[in-house]
Every structure is written in C-alpha cells, then in structure tokens.
Amino acid sequence: MVGRGIKKKMDLIAGKISERALRFPLTKINTFILGRDTGQKIAVMWTGQAFVARAYCHYFSGRHGAALADLSAARRLSCDLADCLPLGQKDFALSVRSHIFAFLRRTLTESFLESQVPNEYVAWLLEDPDLVSYSSGIAHEETGFLEIVAGAFVADADGKDVHFDLIKLDQIFEGSLGEWGGMTPRHHEFAKNLRPEGVRPIAQSIFGRMEAWDSIIQTQIKASRQEFGSWLEEERRFNPLLFHVGIYGSIYEAKLCVRAARKALRLVAHLIRYRQDYGEWPGERLADLLGDCEECLIDPVTGVPFEIDYPGGTPRIRSATGHAGLFSEKVLSWIQGAAWVSPGDTRLTYFSASRTW
C-alpha cells in the first residue's frame, strides 16, 4: 500500500515529467549527463520502475488513464537516462524500458483472457517512440578518448617540438597504466614515435567498430566483440592508448532485445486493431495491414521476420531461430521483462497471450 505522502509526491513528479524532460544537476566534469555518482543514476532508474509498479495498481483498479500517465512518466525518465552520453549508462534506460514492456505485455495478456482490450493501451503503444540511441554514447567515448590522449602531449619551451609523454598519461590514469602493463619498453617506443596527427586514425579504428554494432544483428555483434577483444589484446602489447578502451557490445545486445520487444508489442497492437475492425486475425494479410513497413516485421535480434502464430486463437510472437543461449547472463538480466525463454526452446518469446503468470 503506497502511503499518502509518497503517493502525493509521485503524482507531483509524474505531472512535472509529463510536461518536460527531467534534468539533473550537472557537475564541473560532466555536461548534459547525470553526475558520476552511480547511486544517482540507480535512484532515477528505481523511480522509473516505481511508476511502472504503481501503473499496475491503477490498471487492476480500472484507472487506465492514471496507469498510462505513470507509464509516460517512466518513459520520460528512461528517455533522460538514454540521453546520458556515456555508453555505460545506457543499461539504466534499458531497464526502465524493459519494465514498461513487461507491464504492457501483462496487461494485454490479461485483456485477452477477459476478451476485451482497452484501446488506450493500444494507442499508447502505437505512439511509443524508440528512445534509446547509442550514437551520442559513441561520440562521448571518442571525445573522452581524444581528450585524455591530448592531455598527455607536451611541447618544448618554444612550442615547436610536440611529443607524447607516457609518464604523463600514467599520471592521468593515477598510476594505473603501469599496473595494467602499459609502461614496457615497447610502450615507451610507441609513445616516442606518436604524433598528434596519428591519434585520429587510432580513434577511428576503435569507435568505427562500435558504431557498426548499432546496425547489425546479435550473432554479428557477438562475433565482432570477440574479434575486437582479440585486436585490443594484441594492440595493447605496444599501444598504451588502448588500455582506456572498453568493450560495450553486451549493451548493444541488450538493446536489440528491448527494441525487439517494443516492435513485437506494436505488432500486437496492430493485430488487435485489425481484429476489432474485421473480427478475425489478419493471418497472411499481415503485410497488407502494415502497408509498406516491411521493416516492422523484422526481429532486430535475428535480422529475419518474427514468427507469428495463434495458438489457442490468440497471438504469439517469437524469434524465428534459436538465439537465447547466445546471450550472456548480464544481458539476460538487463532484458528481464522484454523477452523470455520457454522450457525446451532456445527462441526468445516476446509475446504470448496464452502464457500463465
């Protein structure tokens, strides 16, 4: 039971969020993002999840307008978290989105069991934007990389001879470079020959790979991550700049699942509207229903169309091939609510109206 004081506060926050993006205190180090304190980001994520939890209470009490208001507040929070620039913060936004989609799937399932689907949720789903973008995260990581490297370039008294100072880079890393094995004779030799114009190609070789992860399927991301990891390991034997570079492929994999859940639920919304208009499921006429939007049928995880069938006379949407076993435990923890794996099946299920809760 939510106390009156907490309820009143959540109502106030929900009202403010629905009107504008929620902005957070900036620090002297960060711009347009949350502070470095992870606890602050977790608190925002929990607030978004709290709105989703309260939406359940409203739904089961028949207050659908209030439930959707709380969903919109949670979505607004996930949008602000998604706008945080570092790639490592995107999973907070994914978590809130995953909770939202779990709520929508649950309510749609309950509605099928009751043979009546509230149109408000269908409309909300069809108007829902795809919020989580990683392009800003890549740009932020590349900018940070270039700034760190630039801070280790020094010039002589007349400013003519600019050279890279490996000891200064180690100071920037607070002495960690030596612990990582980045202060060997090979690394000193690399630093001695490094010039400012040679930094940009290194950055391109790193972040160009990451940028490609935003437009490929899960198996390709996994293979690319492994190749990238091997490349980093080899290059770090002589290139000290790469010890600051992380591999964020698992976040991209999680985003694929959450994006697939959104697309699948939007397909369900289209199916519901068709059935309301014509009294039957579209079946083979699904492509006609979606018009020219062939991409709407493509599962972002597999790169091929979703598998759609109607067991028990209600829709079920799954990945067409088995991919669940390829995800790490970290990724599976992030996508809780976005998809699940049925016993004896390695395919991801995004929606099934016959599922028991």
N, C-alpha and C positions, 0 to 999 in steps of 0.2 A: 504494500500500500504506500503510495507516494504521499509524504507529508504536505500539508497546505503550503508551508513556506517554500519547499523545494518546487512544488507544482507551479506556484506563482512565479518563481524565478525562471523556471523553464519556459513558461508562457511568455515572459518578458523577452528572454533571449530569442525564442522562436520568432517573435514579432520583428525583432531587430534584424535577425538573419534573413528573413524573407524579403526585407526591404533593400538590403545591400550586403555586399561581401563583408565578412567579419575579418578585420585586420588586426594584427598582433603587434606588440611592441617591437621596435627594431633595435638592434644593437649597433655599436660603432663598427663592428666587424661585418655584420650581415645587412643586406639590403633586400627588401621585398620578400623576406622569408622569416620564419619563426626563429627565435633565438637558438643558441647552440644547446640549451638545456633540453635533453631528450624528454625529461619529465613533462615539460610544457607541451610538447607535441602529443605525448601519450594522453595528457589531460584533454586535449582537443578531440582526439580520437574517441576517448571514452564518452565525451559529451555527445558526439555524433551517435554513438551506439546507444546512449541513454534515450535520445529522441526516438530511435527506432524501437527501443523497448516500450516506450510509452505509446508509440503508434499501435502496438499490439493491443494494449489496454483499450484504446479508443475503438479499434476495429471490432473487438469482441463485444463492445458495448453499443455497437451500431453507429458510432460517431465517426463516420468516414471522412467528413471534411476535416475534423481535428487530426485524424490519423495522417491524412495527406499533408497537412500543414507541418506535422512533425517530420514526415519523410522529406519534405522540401527543406526543412531546417538542417537535417542530417546531410542532405545532398549539398547544401551550401557549404557546410563545414568540410565535406570531402573535397569540394572544389578548391577551397582555400588551402587545404593540405596539398592538393595536387599542384597548386601554383607555387608551392615551396620549390626552390630551384634545385637543391642537391638531389641526385638520384636516390640516395639512401633514405630519403624521406617519403618517397612515393608509396611505400608499402602502408603507411598510415592511412593514406587516402583510399587505397585498395581495400583495406579492412573495413572502413565505413561503408564503401560501396557494396562490398560483399554482404554485409548485414542488411542493407537496403533490399538487395535482390533476394535474400533469403526470406525477408518479410513478404515481398510481393509474390514469391513462389508459394509460400504458405497460404496467403490469403486467397490466391487464385485456386489453389487446390481445395481449400475449404469451400470456396464458392461453387466449384464443380460438384462437390459432394451434395451441396444444397440446391443444385440445379439453377443457381442464379448468381451471375457475376456482376458486382457493382460496376457500372460504367465509369465511375470516377477513376478507378484504378487503371482501367484500360486506357483512358485518355491521358492519365499521368505518365504511363509507360511510353506511349507513343510520342509524347512531347519531351521525354527524358534525353538530355544531351550526353554525348560521350565526353566525360570530363578529364580523364587522366591522360595528359600528354607528357612525353619524355623529352621533347626537343629542347625545352628550357633547361632540363637537368643536364643534358649533354653539353649545352653551351656553357652552363655554370661550371661543370667539371673541367672543361677545356680552359676556360678563363682562369680558374684557380690554378691549374697546372702551369699555365704560362706565367702567371704572377709569381708563383713560387720559384720557377726557374729564373725569371728576370731578376728576382731578389738576390740571386747568387752570382750575377755578373758584376764585376768590378772594373774600374778604369784606373789608369795611372794618373799622375798629377796633372798632366796636360790634357787628359781625356781622349787621347788618341788610341792607346792600346787597351781594348776591352777584352777581358778574358774571364773564363768561368772559374769560380773559386769553390772547389769541392768541400773545403772545410767550412765555408760559409753556408753551403747547402746543409751540411750536417748540423750546424747551429740552428738553422731554420727548423729542422726536424728534431731539435732539442737532444741531439746526440744519438738519435735512434739509427741513423744511417749506418754507423759502424756496427751496431748490434744486428742489423739486417744483412750485413756482409757487403755493404756498398762502398767500402773505403780501401779496397785492394789496389795494388799497383795498376791493374787493368783499368779500374775506375778512374784513378788519377790520370792515366794516359788519355782516356776518353775526354775527361774534363779539360785537359791541357789543349786538346785539339778542337773543342767545341766553340763555335762562334754563334752570335745571335741569329744569323740567318739560317742556321742549321736546326733551330728549335721547332719552327713551324712544321716542317715535314714530319718530325717525330710525333708531334701532337696530332697531325692528320692521320698518321698510321694507327694511332690509338683510338681516337674518337670517331674516326670514319667507320671503324668496325662496329662500335657501339650503335652508331646511327642506323646501320643496316639492320640491327636487331628489332627495330621498330616496325619493320615491314616484311618479316619472314615468319614462317610457322615454327612451332615448338621444337620439332626434331632438328630443324636447321639452326635454331638458336643454340640448342644443346651442343651440336657439333661445332659450331662457331666458337662457343665458350671454351670448349676443350682445346681447340686449335689456338685460340687467343692465349689461354693459360700456358700452353707449351711454348708459344712465341715469347711471352713475357719471361718465363723461366730462363730461356736461352739468352735473351737480350739483357737481362739483369746481371749476367756474368760480367759484363763490361760497361753497361749503360746505367749510371746511378740515378738518372731521372725517373726511371720506371718503377722505383720502389714505392712511389707515392700513388701509383695507379691501382685501382681496384677493379674487380670483375663483377658487374652488376647484372649478369644475364638472368639470374633467378628471378629478379624483379620483373624483367620483361616476360618471362614465362607466366608468372602470376597474373600479370596484366592481361595476357591473352585469355586466360580462363575467365577472368572477371568480365572482359569485353564480350566473350562468347556467351556468358550468362545473360548479359544485357540484350544481346541480339536474339537469343533464344526466347527470352520473355517477351520481347517486342513481337516476335513471330506468333507467340501465343495470343497476344493482344489482337493481331490481325486475324488469326483464326477465329477468335471469339466474335469479332465484329462480323465476319463472314457468316458464321453460324446464326447470329442474331438476325441477319438480313435474309438469309436463304434457307434456314432451318436444317442445314447439313454442313459437314466439314468439306473444305474445298478439294481434298484429295489431290488428283493430278492437276487440278486447276490452280494450284498454289502459285505457280509462276505468273499466271494471269492476274491473280489477286494482287501481287506485288508490283505489277507493271514492268518497267524497265530495270527495276532494282534487283538484278541478279546477285549482286554482292550481299544483299540482305540474307541470302540463303547459305552463305559461306561461313563455315566454322573457322574462326581465326586460329584455333589451335591446330587444326589439321590441314587447312587450306582447301578443303573439299566441302560440298554441301552437307548440312546437318542431316542426320537420319530422322525422319518424321514418320511416326505411325500412330495408330489409335487403338491401343489395347483397352478392352473394356468400353470402347466407344468414346474415350477421352484422349486428348493428345499427349504424346511423349516425344521429347526432343533429346537426342543423344549425339555424341560424336560418332562418325561413321566407322572409325577404326580405333583399335585399342591404343591409348596413349597414357592412361593413368599411371602405369607402372614406371613411366619415364620421368615422372616428377619427383623432386626431392621432398623430404619431409618438411623442409622450410616452406617450399612453395605450397604444398598441400595445407599447411597451417594457415597461410595467408588467404587461401581461397575457400575456407570453410564457409558454407552458405552459398557460394557461387555455383558449385557443382559437387557431385558425389559419385562414388563408385559402388555399383551393386555387387553383391557376392557372386563370385564366379565370372565376373565380366570386367575387362580392363578398359572399357569405354567410359568416358565421362557422361553422366546424365545431367542435363541442365534443367529439365522439367519433366514431371510425370504426375498427372492428376490422380493416378491410382496409388501413389505412394502413401503408406501409412506413417503417421508421425508418432 
